[in-house]
Amino acid sequence: MFREAWGTKALEKEAEFNDFLEKNRMCISMELVTAVLGDHGQRPLDDYVVVTAVTELGNGKPKFYSTSEIIEFCRKWRLPTNHVWLFSTRRSVTSFFAAFDVLCEEGIATSVCKALDEVAEISVPGSKDHVKVQGEILEGLVARIVSSQSARDMENVLRDHPPPPCDGANLDLGPSLREICASHRSNEKQQMRAILSSIGPSFCPSDLDWFGDESHLKNADKSVITKFLQSQPVDYSTSKLQEMVCLMKEKRLPAAFKCYHNCHRANDISSDNLFYKLVVHVHNDSGFRRYQKEMRHTPSLWPLYRGFFVDINLFKSNKGKDLMALKSIDYAVKDASENDGQHGKDGLADDDANLMMKLKFLTYKLRTFLIRNGLSILFKDGPAAYKTYYLRQMQIWGTSEGKQKELCKMLDEWATYIRRKCGNDQPSSSTYLSEAEPFLEQYAKQSPRNQILIGSAGNLVRTEDFLAIVEGDLDKEGDILKKEGVTPATPEPAVKDAVHKDEGLIVFFPGIPGCAKSALCKELLNSPGGFRDDRPVHTLMGDLVKGKYWPKIADERRKNPQSIMLADKNAPNEDVWRQIEDMCRRTRASAVPIVTDSEGTDTNPYSLDALAVFIFRVLQRVNHPGKLDKASLNAGYVLLMFYHLYEGKNRKEFESELIERFGSLVKMPLLKIDRTPIPENVKEVLEEGIDLFNLHSRRHGRLESTKGTYAAEWTKWEKQLRDTLLANSEYLNSIQVPFESAVHQVREELKRIAKGEYKPPSSEKTKHGSIVFAAINLPATQVHSLLETLAAAYPTVKSFLEGKEKRIQEKLERCHVTLAHKRSHGVAAVASYGQHLNREVPIELTQLIYNDKMAALTAHVGSVDGETIISKNEWPHVTLWTAEGVTAKEANTLPQLYLEGKVSRLVIDPPVSISGPLEFF
């Protein structure tokens, strides 16, 4: 990259740049587009890189450069940037989102760039032409809310910093990434050494980062994190990082903290002076939501990102010598902290400033998610399971019905083609395009519609000779992922909208002890008439099963594939849910989760009053087969352990995931709606228990509460818990929905599912499909009333309308005035109406023009907020009727036919005024 940009000055500029980054504590984030790391979307024609973010830590807090600052920085150092569009008015912003909705199912690089160039105020082309280096298949766009000052800043940057020259364009740039990988095929380590050595001494003076130092272990002890958090920070940045890590640990956010010895500082290491590299990786999006909640309470918190790397130096101070120095450092940290508080959020805790969204295109998603990620399901579980998987994906995306039909046809042909060609040998996800691309190319040639669906195919780049040797696989975004734990992006649902009688049914409980699942199973088992069909009903109580429970359920399913199985065991996490999904695929069954209804908390699907009732019920038990009853010394701890298995998801997220996985959800009533709030002493004892559980689990993991540092505190709390719940027994009994009523509601829902009458609740996914045209939707009753008035006044109109009432009525059900169509007027034209979406637009109907083939009303479109809505159609109209074989588009010719004397025209005087919302179709 530097050789191409700077030519003969490359080495000098590399050293200067590297020195600049280290002195200013900066980080450059880039997107590497390469074919050497395996297939992802479409193979790039050439490997390239673009800068996506520039960050500086400076002397206080991380600063992420704005887009204009990135462009300025990159043009100064001649670094490559991506294509950037800026939308600074309401009109352009709404046009952008409308343009994406028009293009989301058919967009390729050329059409997307053309449309965005037309609607954006500022367009900054990328350093590399996407079509030339990557190809036409465009993964997507990233949209980010920026300040209102951005347009002016960008204009200034573009004026003061024109695109830099390319001094090395005609020079030999040395071996490419592909050539290096092709020349070193023996092992991964050899390839890595070759790549690192080609970078040059400025960026990579030594390869210790990758291969370590034989005299030192690479991985550091886990205690390093504890020591780091307990150490005195010597600067403000360190204190804020400690605050962040401490909070993440305290709240048990789903994140990994890995420490490595800093081999570059091996010569400086002593017992009093240690150097480490810390890698922080946030595993789950729920961690961000929970952290952002904390940021609202403490705006001075540093923001959390997916992952970051930190150099840590732990050292011991000389007691007398360094005492004053440490005190001055302490004051400096406090002073910086106070200044930070005075500055308020300073942009860091501002949700808008940090909000970004990914917008991906279907032409990319069908290659990556539907073809690549579906390979394991297709070869492991067969075409039926594969079809369920890809239909579910399209449903989640909100793919339009037309595209779903086209994709189903294409993917069924793909499944037949690849299984016939490969037999039982599943193609590697790293090289799957070697098989998929020729198939897509041939499929696209079959028809223009297929060509649009595929987007672009052909010009296959052969990767087998230079593919990097990576000891792992790729995740759903194309990043490296170790093979263990690779699962489909979204497992196919185990329940269909209707449950077939020749299939089995698994009823399971993502619950907590005390949720009454065993009592419910007993009632369902003894229900007269069962589930109103002839399938046998079985149950298996987890507390009575020796060994692993879910394999036993799988055995029962194989023995009785058409039975209804009530799985009487708590199923609290995704590992269990995956087992159930796998069981459903293998034994042709559907699965229905029954969950106790509860409002939940911000981070848990079960509320504290629900938890109180669960514990209260458990403490009423005697002689429980699982030995979890009033005689259990640690019953409260066990319930808290189950409660924390659900930590990280609020109620909406919890229910949505179950619906997405299994297609259904049955809620079992627990608490009365009109109950009084939970007593304060009950709330306090539960919160004390949760705090104690967090302390215990951080120190001892899953060690029993009767052992470990906090054993005495647990004993005291368990007694306090029992005393508190007993004192509030009248309240806890009074707030529960009667058990008989709850059983009846669940039983009726399950009967509907068994009969195939159940409609799955919505998981609230937005469905947009693909927009084709913009129009004003008119009320059919008013247009019909106008026709009746005209027929009564004019015999010729009455004669014309006779016998056509049915077809005219069908047309009127969707009557509209088309403003722009993407095929005729282009994407930008359709998108330009986005700012008026759903606004009422007045219309005047002035003429009726008709002949024996078609009829339409001339429409004059009015204004919204003083702005006239201008139709891109030369003749705005409402099509009323077309004869068999005549398309609605042909109604556009009526004015010309009138001039030729081939149609009749009736002037409506005075014009009739109606209105309707502007919508996308």
Secondary structure, DSSP 8 states (H G I E B T S, - for coil): -HHHHHGGGHHHHHHHHHHHHHHTTEEEEEEEE-STT---SS--SS-EEEEEEEEE-TTSS-EE--HHHHHHHHHHHT--B--EEE--SHHHHHHHHHHHHHHTTT--HHHHHHHHHHH-SEEE--SS-HHHHT-S---EEEEE---TTHHHHHHHHHHHS-----TTTTS-----HHHHHHH--S-HHHHHHHHHHHH-TTT-S--HHHH--TTS-SB--THHHHHHHHS--SSHHHHHHHHHHHHHHHTT-SEEEEEEE-GGGGGG-BTTEEEEEEEEEE--THHHHHHHHHHHH-TTS----SEEEEEEEEE---TTTTHHHHHHHHHHHHHHHHHHHHTTTTTTS-HHHH-EEEEE-HHHHIIIIIIITTHHHHHHH-HHHHHHHHHHHHHHHT--HHHHHHHHHHHHHHHHHHHHHHTT----TTSTHHHHHHHHHHHHTT-HHHHHHH---------TTT----SSEE-TTS-EE-STT---SS---SS-SS--TTSEEEEEE---TTS-HHHHHHHHHT-TTTTSSS--EEEEEGGG--S-HHHHHHHHHHHSTTSEEEEEEE--SHHHHHHHHHHHHHHTEEEEEEEE-----SS-SS-HHHHHHHHHHHTT--S-TTS-STT-TTHHHHHHHHHHHTTT--HHHHHHHHHHHHS--EEE--B-TT-----HHHHHHHHHHHHHHHHHHHHHTT--TTSSTTHHHHHHHHHHHHHHHHHTHHHHHHTB--HHHHHHHHHHHHHHHHHT----------------EEEEE--HHHHHHHHHHHHHH-HHHHHHHTT-HHHHHHHHTT-EEEEEEHHHH-HHHHHTTGGGTT-EEEEEEEEEEE-SSEEEEEEEE-EETTEE---SSSS-EEEEEE-TT--GGGGGGHHHHHHTT-SEEEEEEEEEEEEEEEEE-
